[in-house]
Amino acid sequence: MQPAGVTDTRSGSSEHREVHLRDLVAVIKRHWRIVVIVAGLVTGGAWFSSRDSVTQYQSNLTIQIASSKQVFARLDDIDVDELALKTDPILSEALVLTTQGLALRVVHRLGLQLDINDPTVSRAAVLSQVTVDSGAVPGDYQLELRGPAGWRLRDASGAVLGSGTYQEPATGPGFRFLVVPSAEPERHVGISLTLPEVAASWVRAGLSYQVRDGTNAVDIYFSGTDPVLIPRILNEAAVQLREDGARRALGIAQRKQTYIADQLERANINYQLKLDELQQYKERREIADLGAEAQTTVGTLQDLEQNRQRLLIQLATVDQAMGSDSTIGIETLNRLAAIENVGGNASLAFQIQNLLELYERRRELTAGTLGLRESNPQVEAMDQRITAAHAGLRSAVSATERTLRVQLEGIEGEIARVRTTLRAIPGMESRIAQIELEKNIQEQTTRYLLGQYESARMQVATIAPYITILDGASPAYGIGTSIKQKIILGFLVGTLLGLGAALFLEYLDQTIKSARDVERVLGIPVLGMIPHDPKISGGSQGRHRPIGVITALGPDDPMAESYRTLRTNVTFVSAEKPLQFIAMTSPAPREGKSTTAANLALTLAQGGHKTILIDGDLRRPLVHRTFALVQDPGLTDVLVGRAVTREAVRPEVAPNLDILPSGSSPPNPSELLGSDAMHTLIAELRREYEYIIIDTPPVLPVTDATVVAAATDATILTIRSGDTEETSARRALDQLRRINARVAGAVLNGVSTAKDRSYTYYTYQRNVPYASRSPRRSIKARIVDMF
């Protein structure tokens, strides 16, 4: 059965830790240096990494793509397949926008091969009216701006290529430009002449587009570092795209017109020859018209010849579409899609659509400033798929061509069969029928080709751009994250990382730091909280005394007040039976148990209680050195019978305070402290003193403290704030619990008010007027009182 006022420690270990906002604030205050350092490092890293970064700009314009069905489709008698409409206009034109050919035309128009080496300098601020020849050799040059005096151009070796005023053009090997007048002092600007393909790749990388849902409007974007040049490049790209569509359509129509004109010329000649032959034969033979059977055979032969001509046109279209190029572009796909009845060829239609989708996916991977580079594995994988799709399309085209040739061979065989039938008609009627048939065939062919030729002429004459630029390029605007935003973002991220590091360190730190930790971990009350004070833990007297005592402190000193609070709590911890024999111990060495025992004995004595302080730490005694006493005789001498109690006790070391030092160092401290002589000595001292305070060794290293604790009225566990591990404190408490020691509570030693705000509840200072305090503390006190 436990005495009243002593807390049962068995219930405290199952308590769950509740985290409050003040706990988090306390963690941040303890580890504020980590938070500041991490935030500073991340912020500095953000600034360092972005200090040389160049601001990115972007411009946009909007185009509208009208239907080009009349351009790529056949007219009148041949139906347009839906596949041709799917490939044009939106997808086809958007893919053309990101092709190398269009980018090369933009480069040549604006002279983009010649550029400023410094990305922070706008080309328009230095160069104007740039022209570059097709045979210009790449190289680096140095342009010297000499203020009002003009300019001087040097090559990479430093040789002067030319100089002049700002009205005179600067000429180099393959290029020419005007220098923008500069009123600034002399400065040097590096310029470079690159290959057209290199500049075109840069243009392609900056171009991107987005189709507005449900419309034929397309928003085109271009991004780069030159805010003046970006809108010009975007406008030129839109113009080139507009002209490219009309140019491609015109080329297709002109090739078609040329082919049909050649066929029409041959058919017209053959028709005139047959017409003359028939006229001469009839005049010479005076022959009437053919019979009904011959007329039917002739009609059949005419239909077959017309189908033969259509197949020949389709074969010519396939040959022109594929050609001998190794690559297959959008124009080739448009030609193939315009072949008559291509929708009925499932294999060819699938290959065309598949290749269009692959082109679109590749554009999405590489478009814009955030697009992947050409050497990226994903882009290379997509190129491999496109190459495989090229092979598949060529196979499908080859199969289509073979099918057309088989059909052509079949029709030609049928024509030969019909001609054989005509030859079977006897006599002159057969000859007339044959000549009439050939004449009619040539006539029908001529009429058909004449209609096709007129349609082709109409196409060539009516072709116009079907892309309209709705809005010109907007002024360039900044995109991405600015340096200021990066620094702010770095500060926020660094602060969060610092807070995370502080919380992580707090998680790793398993020491007891506050009274709340003591109650949470051990489940015992905190009888006193002793602040960290150099006057006690070190200072001038620390050179002569291993521990400090409060006799050197003033009566209003917080340290002295904290020990008086401990005395009060110890005095009233048990209302029914006051504690008389109290053991002071700790889980491990250097946690302040001896200091606490000495000062507790002093405060009890100052309170008018007859008190004796026993140095029970027989292994590392400190009490005699603290009070400048002789160590022998002492406790061990009394226990072994070499001295009596009154010889060993040092009377009146302080008013109402006697001290029993440790005495000689014995070989068996645990046996002596647990001997009958020890019990007899304590019984004798109980009759003479109100309080007996014994300083014992730490619990965990040796068993001395547990031996003494079993015979005391209560044991007080001393814990050093921020030093004692939670596991060590639990083990010490469990060890005392196993011998049924009565633990009255704990003393938290070395407390800092900055780490434990609850310390203010255990201390009390005299009310100091605001006027006598420092200005900062006075303002703080007024604010605290206000709220």
Buried (B, 14 or more C-beta within 10 A) or exposed (E): EEBEBBBEBEEBEEEEEEEEEEBBEBBBEBBEEBBEBBBBBBBBBBBEEBEEEEBBBBBBBBBBBEEBEBBBBBBEEBEBBEBBBBBBBBBBBBBBBBBBEBBBBBBBBBBBBBBBEEBEBBBBEBBBEBBBEEEBEEBBBBBBBEEEEBBBBBBEEEEEBEBBEBEEBBBBEBBBBBBBEBEEEEEEBBBBBBEBEEBBBBBBBBBBBEBEEEEBBBBBBBBBBBBEBBBBBBBBBBBBBBBBBBBBBBEBBBBBBEBBBEBBEBBBEBBEEBBEEBEEBBEEEEBEEBEEEBBEBBBBBBBBBBBBBBBBBBBBBBEBBBEEEEEBBBBBBBBBBBBBEBBEBEBBBBBBBBBBEBBEEBBEBBBBBEBBEEEEEEBEEBEEBBBEBBEBBEEBBEBBBEEBEEBBEEBBEBBEEBBEBBEEBEEEBBBBBBBBBBBBBBBBBBBBBBBBBBBBBBBBEEBEBBBBBEEEBBEBEEEBBBBEEBBBBBBBBBBBBBBEBBBEEBEEBEBBBBBBBBBBBBBBBBBBBBBBBEBBBEEEBBEEBEBBBBEBBEEEBBBBBBBBBBBBBBBEBBEEEBBBBBBBBBBBBEBBBBBBBBBBBBBBBBBEBEBBBBBBBBBEBBBBBBBEBEBBBBBBBBBBEBBEBEEBBBEEBBEBBBBBBBBBEBEEBBEBBBBEBBEEBBEEBEEEBBBBBBBBBBBBEBBBBBBBBBBBBBBBBBBBBBBBBBEBBBBBBBBBBEEEBBBBBBBBBBBEBEBBEBBEEBBEEEEEEEEEBEEEEBEEBEEEEEE
